[in-house]
Amino acid sequence: MKRIVKISGVVLILLLGGLLVDTDRLFADIYYTKVPSRNVTDQGTTYTYEMIGYDEEGKKRPITLRAPTRLAEGDFLKVYIKDEGKVTAYESVVESEVPAQLKDEQTDEPVSIPLP
């Protein structure tokens, strides 16, 4: 009888744990990107953004993100990608969390190099 209670408890814990895990983010590739001020397509109920994303190692890839609301220009996003480039989730992040390549290549202001 105790064995059945223990097995039932383990099964219950596994089921509850499965409900708490976000499967859209589980085993997804993570890229960081900046919301562009252009390349936004308004399709009535969704907005489509074409942008370049960078992973932790600095590798870049094109990303197409569809959002139900308009995103704030210049915000940094953490994008979760699965199955041949499909964006499954995204969230806003602070600038200190994004790779340096993203900050360097996607600044809106020109970078000035001081002369010697």
Backbone bond lengths (Angstrom), bond angles and torsions (degrees), N, CA, C in turn:
res aa  C-N    CA-C-N  psi(-1)  N-CA   C-N-CA  omega(-1)  CA-C   N-CA-C  phi
1 M - - - 1.443 - - 1.529 110.86 -
2 K 1.348 116.99 -41.91 1.457 120.76 179.23 1.524 110.48 -64.23
3 R 1.307 116.50 -34.33 1.466 121.42 -179.01 1.535 109.68 -65.76
4 I 1.314 117.60 -41.22 1.465 121.45 179.32 1.527 110.25 -65.42
5 V 1.314 117.55 -38.46 1.470 121.68 179.14 1.526 109.57 -66.06
6 K 1.337 117.08 -41.95 1.469 120.70 179.41 1.522 110.50 -64.86
7 I 1.305 117.89 -45.44 1.469 121.53 179.95 1.529 110.10 -63.74
8 S 1.326 116.68 -41.79 1.470 120.16 177.82 1.525 110.78 -63.02
9 G 1.320 117.37 -39.62 1.473 121.46 177.89 1.520 111.87 -63.46
10 V 1.343 117.02 -42.67 1.464 121.26 178.57 1.519 110.30 -64.15
11 V 1.309 117.82 -44.21 1.466 121.80 179.17 1.528 110.13 -62.53
12 L 1.319 117.63 -41.85 1.461 121.64 179.07 1.525 110.95 -63.31
13 I 1.311 117.13 -42.92 1.472 121.30 178.48 1.523 110.44 -63.05
14 L 1.315 117.72 -42.77 1.466 120.74 178.37 1.525 111.93 -63.68
15 L 1.307 117.10 -40.51 1.462 120.58 178.49 1.524 111.34 -65.33
16 L 1.322 117.71 -44.02 1.457 121.19 178.60 1.530 110.68 -66.23
17 G 1.307 117.15 -38.38 1.469 121.14 176.88 1.513 111.33 -63.16
18 G 1.313 117.29 -37.52 1.456 121.49 177.66 1.512 112.40 -65.45
19 L 1.316 117.59 -30.87 1.457 121.16 177.75 1.525 112.05 -73.33
20 L 1.319 117.10 -27.88 1.455 121.57 -177.46 1.529 113.14 -86.07
21 V 1.320 118.75 -15.65 1.460 122.45 -178.07 1.522 109.28 -85.08
22 D 1.316 116.16 130.47 1.462 121.86 177.64 1.527 108.21 -84.63
23 T 1.320 116.95 104.42 1.460 120.66 -175.65 1.527 112.57 -70.69
24 D 1.335 117.64 -19.48 1.459 119.88 176.73 1.530 111.57 -68.63
25 R 1.318 117.40 -26.41 1.461 121.58 -178.66 1.527 112.91 -101.48
26 L 1.317 116.68 -14.97 1.459 121.65 -177.96 1.519 110.20 -71.42
27 F 1.310 118.34 125.85 1.464 126.14 179.46 1.526 113.26 61.92
28 A 1.314 117.75 24.82 1.464 121.24 178.47 1.521 109.87 -93.75
29 D 1.335 115.89 152.16 1.458 121.21 173.23 1.521 107.59 -78.49
30 I 1.335 115.92 139.93 1.458 120.65 -176.79 1.529 109.09 -108.90
31 Y 1.326 115.05 128.52 1.461 122.27 176.17 1.515 108.56 -129.35
32 Y 1.327 114.48 152.78 1.460 121.01 177.47 1.524 107.99 -114.48
33 T 1.319 116.31 142.28 1.451 120.86 -178.48 1.522 109.98 -149.46
34 K 1.322 114.61 167.52 1.458 121.34 177.99 1.524 107.72 -117.43
35 V 1.323 116.94 133.94 1.460 121.39 -179.24 1.531 108.18 -67.27
36 P 1.333 116.71 122.36 1.468 119.61 -177.16 1.524 112.33 -78.07
37 S 1.327 114.72 159.61 1.459 119.58 176.55 1.523 110.73 -87.20
38 R 1.325 116.51 -13.78 1.463 121.05 177.15 1.530 108.23 -130.10
39 N 1.299 118.49 -173.25 1.470 123.62 -177.28 1.526 112.09 62.98
40 V 1.324 116.57 35.80 1.461 121.78 177.49 1.523 107.89 -111.67
41 T 1.320 116.43 128.42 1.448 121.33 179.01 1.526 109.10 -112.59
42 D 1.309 116.37 123.83 1.463 121.67 178.32 1.525 107.92 -91.88
43 Q 1.331 116.58 117.23 1.459 121.31 -178.76 1.529 111.03 -114.49
44 G 1.304 117.00 35.96 1.462 120.71 178.66 1.509 112.87 85.39
45 T 1.323 117.37 -79.12 1.467 120.42 -177.23 1.525 112.72 -97.95
46 T 1.340 118.52 -12.18 1.461 121.28 179.21 1.525 110.38 -134.17
47 Y 1.318 114.80 157.54 1.460 122.44 174.61 1.523 107.03 -115.92
48 T 1.319 117.14 133.70 1.458 122.10 -179.49 1.521 109.03 -109.94
49 Y 1.332 116.16 127.76 1.452 122.72 -179.42 1.523 109.28 -115.19
50 E 1.315 116.78 132.00 1.466 123.20 173.46 1.521 106.38 -106.51
51 M 1.336 117.07 120.48 1.457 120.50 -177.06 1.521 111.19 -150.27
52 I 1.313 115.83 173.43 1.462 122.78 177.60 1.524 107.74 -107.75
53 G 1.340 116.04 132.13 1.454 121.44 178.78 1.514 111.25 -112.63
54 Y 1.326 116.45 151.93 1.457 123.45 179.96 1.514 109.13 -124.32
55 D 1.347 116.26 137.68 1.462 119.04 175.25 1.527 108.98 -90.64
56 E 1.324 117.09 -176.18 1.468 121.98 -177.67 1.527 112.68 -61.94
57 E 1.329 117.45 -27.57 1.465 121.35 -178.25 1.523 112.48 -90.73
58 G 1.317 118.09 -0.11 1.449 121.83 177.77 1.515 114.98 91.43
59 K 1.325 118.28 3.62 1.463 120.86 177.07 1.523 108.55 -74.22
60 K 1.336 115.84 139.99 1.458 117.98 -178.39 1.517 111.41 -115.97
61 R 1.329 114.36 156.66 1.463 122.03 178.46 1.527 109.11 -154.71
62 P 1.323 117.05 151.55 1.461 119.42 176.54 1.526 110.97 -72.76
63 I 1.315 116.11 142.99 1.461 122.12 -178.61 1.526 108.88 -130.99
64 T 1.314 115.84 134.18 1.458 121.91 172.00 1.515 107.33 -112.32
65 L 1.316 115.88 116.69 1.460 121.73 -176.36 1.527 109.18 -115.78
66 R 1.315 115.89 129.11 1.462 121.68 175.72 1.522 108.08 -109.78
67 A 1.331 115.71 123.44 1.465 121.08 -176.78 1.524 109.51 -122.75
68 P 1.336 117.30 145.38 1.470 120.24 179.44 1.528 112.71 -73.31
69 T 1.322 117.71 -20.84 1.462 121.96 178.91 1.518 109.23 -128.15
70 R 1.305 116.24 161.94 1.466 120.59 178.17 1.525 108.63 -73.10
71 L 1.335 116.28 131.32 1.457 121.75 -179.94 1.525 109.80 -88.44
72 A 1.317 116.69 151.40 1.462 121.39 -179.08 1.532 109.81 -72.00
73 E 1.317 116.18 130.11 1.458 121.32 -179.52 1.520 110.18 -61.77
74 G 1.334 116.29 135.34 1.452 121.55 176.78 1.514 114.95 88.25
75 D 1.326 118.33 -6.98 1.465 120.75 177.59 1.522 109.88 -70.83
76 F 1.323 116.18 147.12 1.455 121.57 176.51 1.527 108.54 -94.84
77 L 1.330 115.93 137.57 1.455 121.64 -178.47 1.515 111.24 -123.05
78 K 1.320 115.79 146.95 1.456 123.85 169.25 1.522 104.89 -103.48
79 V 1.342 116.16 117.16 1.459 121.83 -172.45 1.527 109.04 -112.31
80 Y 1.324 116.61 132.80 1.463 123.00 178.60 1.526 107.92 -102.85
81 I 1.343 116.36 124.67 1.458 121.13 -174.87 1.524 109.38 -123.86
82 K 1.335 115.43 133.09 1.464 122.98 176.60 1.521 109.16 -131.98
83 D 1.299 115.69 164.21 1.466 123.81 167.69 1.525 114.54 42.89
84 E 1.305 115.17 79.64 1.458 122.14 172.61 1.519 113.78 58.56
85 G 1.304 117.23 46.61 1.448 121.46 172.65 1.509 116.92 86.44
86 K 1.315 118.71 10.53 1.463 120.57 179.35 1.531 109.59 -81.41
87 V 1.323 116.30 122.68 1.460 121.60 177.15 1.524 108.41 -77.48
88 T 1.332 116.26 121.04 1.464 120.05 -178.08 1.516 112.46 -101.33
89 A 1.345 117.61 -25.08 1.461 120.83 179.86 1.519 108.89 -161.96
90 Y 1.324 115.56 160.39 1.460 120.71 174.17 1.517 108.86 -153.64
91 E 1.339 115.76 158.48 1.447 121.09 178.37 1.522 109.30 -152.35
92 S 1.311 117.30 152.12 1.458 122.02 177.61 1.519 109.68 -75.12
93 V 1.336 115.58 142.57 1.464 121.24 176.53 1.526 108.11 -133.40
94 V 1.323 115.14 163.42 1.459 120.05 177.23 1.525 109.38 -83.37
95 E 1.307 116.20 158.43 1.456 121.86 -174.75 1.533 112.68 -60.52
96 S 1.321 118.23 -29.98 1.463 120.83 -177.88 1.533 112.70 -69.15
97 E 1.336 118.49 -16.43 1.464 121.93 -179.25 1.525 113.61 -88.08
98 V 1.331 118.58 -13.95 1.461 120.48 -174.16 1.529 110.87 -87.73
99 P 1.346 117.94 153.87 1.461 120.83 178.21 1.529 112.03 -63.38
100 A 1.325 115.85 152.20 1.463 121.46 -177.45 1.523 112.27 -61.96
101 Q 1.339 118.28 -33.12 1.460 121.03 -179.15 1.522 111.10 -61.46
102 L 1.302 117.60 -36.73 1.460 121.18 179.39 1.522 110.28 -66.00
103 K 1.317 116.58 -43.50 1.461 120.01 179.72 1.527 110.47 -64.67
104 D 1.335 117.51 -40.08 1.461 121.73 -176.66 1.519 112.59 -71.64
105 E 1.326 118.12 -44.38 1.451 121.61 -172.32 1.518 114.14 -85.27
106 Q 1.309 118.67 -21.47 1.457 119.69 -174.87 1.516 113.09 -117.33
107 T 1.313 117.00 36.40 1.453 118.77 174.31 1.515 108.70 -81.95
108 D 1.295 117.03 145.37 1.459 121.48 179.96 1.528 111.58 -80.45
109 E 1.331 116.49 -25.44 1.451 120.20 -178.55 1.528 109.51 -96.64
110 P 1.332 118.15 144.21 1.458 119.57 177.64 1.531 110.66 -67.09
111 V 1.311 115.45 142.33 1.457 120.95 179.98 1.515 107.68 -85.18
112 S 1.326 116.42 126.32 1.460 119.85 179.06 1.529 109.13 -99.50
113 I 1.312 114.75 136.17 1.465 120.72 179.51 1.521 106.54 -107.97
114 P 1.338 117.23 121.52 1.468 119.24 -178.41 1.524 110.61 -66.66
115 L 1.326 115.38 142.05 1.454 121.30 177.44 1.522 109.60 -82.73
116 P 1.335 118.09 148.21 1.478 119.73 179.95 1.502 112.76 -70.96
